[in-house]
Amino acid sequence: MIILKDMLSSQVRIRFLTILITFLALGDKITAQEIETENRAANKIEDIKSTDKEQNNDFNLPKDYKITLGYFTDLRFIASNGILFNKLGYDLYYKLISPHMPQTIGKFVEPVWNAFVTFHFTLWPHEAGHWCRANQADGNFIMTKYQFPIPVMKMIMPEGGPLPEQEAVMSSGGFEINNLMRRQTEYDFYLKGYRYTEDMAHSFIQSIFFPMYTLLFAFTDPKKPQTWENTYGDPVQYTKIIFEHYYGRPSINAENKTDPALVALYNEIFWVNLAATFLDPMLYQSAPAMTADINKRPLIRKPWLLGDNAFRWMFSLQFNPGALGYEVYFTNHFRISEKYFALNIRYGRPFKNYGFGIFMPEVFSGDTFSLGASVDVFNQAIFGAGFGVSLIPAFHFGQNYKIALDISYKSKGYILGRKLEKGAEFLLHTILEF
């Protein structure tokens, strides 16, 4: 086996932490008048899981904790528990540490703590995404040393090398995890009608992670040959893999110049990602969490939905670097007679990649049993036509506890967060609400 590369340099990692701290520290700068205005508005918003006339106090709405068991190499397992541990990290401070800390000290400790928690439960799941995809291809992704607050990682390729589509997701697996965490929070937000502030702040960071990485942590000139010789940063390495697989020629031509088609592909990925990120309504719904006082405004409420009580709708956009090149998801969120479901349409390049999926968390809902389901259908180069299906039966034990089993099967092909090969996958969720 051969060593592929070192991950981010210490200097870049320090910049990453500094930027995250800056984002989260903004929460300490909101004025008392703004907080009071936000609280008055929040207290007037109805809980969309109830009737439009019913109002609930933010502090009385339950917080859910989803503990997920499954295969360690299942990206969905990593993403679900990444959200959980981010939530627990905030709870540790606000429930156990903050009440016993002097206010003058707390105002400095709080933003640093929040930055540390959100940073690590963005970074570690991201790194675990690389590890999952590497192990699925019989490779590995290991930590060679730890330089606080960042691990130094190396990718180990399988003997004989991976298939090109496997190598692509080995490079992009970290961003897949970021996208899965962001998607889970988005679905829960539209389903429940609210999310706790720490969930939405975490979602915001996942949304901007790829453009922030490209612009700030691994900014480079795609025209320079050394960019592709050194493959500095995941976006560069990923683009190179996709280009050489699609065009069947090296990145650097005989004249020692970067292939113009590679430069065009890198720029296309950059601009499509930027457009999808900043045209996404979910980005602006999660952004207020970055400046909210969690002690006074624990929730972000009332998702943006157009329509009346009988039919409401909103869209979201999501960029994802997949096995066949980048793809963009156009997701439609529907609430019809208070039943929520999501329909996404996706299109990808440069390899042929299009399809659609539907997520229905409440196919049936009763006091002791409920059933959710999802279906994905795709037509892709290399893999051809295929599908994926999930059934999620859940058993309820009172109002605050349930156990759900995610039973999934897919044909060979690429679906975000799922293995490339055909086969069944299982996850077990224990969900507590209080």
Protein Blocks (a to p, Z undefined) as FASTA:
>chain_A
ZZfbdcddfklmmmmmmmmmmmmmmmmmpcfklmmmmmmmmmmpccfkbcfkbccdfklp
ccddddddddfklmklmmmmmmmmmmmmmmmmmmmmmmmgcfklmmmmmmmmmmmmmmmm
mmmmmmmmmmmmmmmnopacddfbdcdfbdcddddddehiaafklmmmmmmmmmmmmmmm
mmmmmmmmmmnopacfklmmmmmmmmmmmmmmmmmmmgccfkbmklmmnogajklmmmmm
mmmmmnopafbdfkopacfklmmmmmmmmmmmmmmmmmpmklmmmmmmmmccfklmmbce
hiadeddfkbccdddddddddfkoccddddddddeehiacddddddddfbdcdddddddf
blbacfkbccdddddddddehklpaddddddddddehjkbccddddddddedddehiafb
gcddddddddddZZ
